[in-house]
């Protein structure tokens, strides 16, 4: 399975909290959105479909190789603009109505700096939606998941996100956590196997790391 396949599988197993968040803020035609840590562009394309031709989606990722992947995925959506940039150096061409970030803060050097940049990119009264995991709460049967992956600097960042946003002056309007569960086989089991690279027993019950969703507005 390629890295692209892994991103697509992740989007499948964690799709419900994304849809819920977008419904609760009322995302619709004409919105300007920044998708931070856009990866291969799956979420950016989903956002583009919601904002329509009158909207705009800035698909931001630190990896320049992602630009072609995003362009390929978004070939039918002229409103998607690829931006190669680290979130700590974020400088959007305009203020947006929504900044969305998922699985982003767990890999940055300073979540506090990243959050400040996220907020700075949103217009007054605009929305911030952050979705981050609590990795150590994931399970394979009764065994906790390892949190020592080298690319993950803040494995349990999900539990910190409400305070990070509140301390930065964001008005918190909603927050919840969801953890997809799988048994035996299926996308949840496949995703966990490729995330941990450890064999998973055929009759195992797996609980993916709970994804904490925090929704807020800029003052």
Secondary structure as UniProt FT lines:
FT   HELIX           3..13
FT   HELIX           15..25
FT   TURN            29..30
FT   STRAND          32..36
FT   TURN            39..40
FT   HELIX           42..51
FT   TURN            53..54
FT   STRAND          56..61
FT   TURN            64..65
FT   HELIX           66..73
FT   TURN            74..76
FT   TURN            78..79
FT   STRAND          80..84
FT   HELIX           87..89
FT   STRAND          96..102
FT   HELIX           105..107
FT   HELIX           111..120
FT   STRAND          122..134
FT   HELIX           135..137
FT   STRAND          139..140
FT   TURN            141..142
FT   STRAND          143..144
FT   TURN            150..151
FT   TURN            155..157
FT   HELIX           158..167
FT   TURN            168..169
FT   STRAND          171..178
FT   STRAND          181..183
FT   HELIX           187..196
FT   TURN            202..203
FT   STRAND          205..207
FT   STRAND          210..217
//
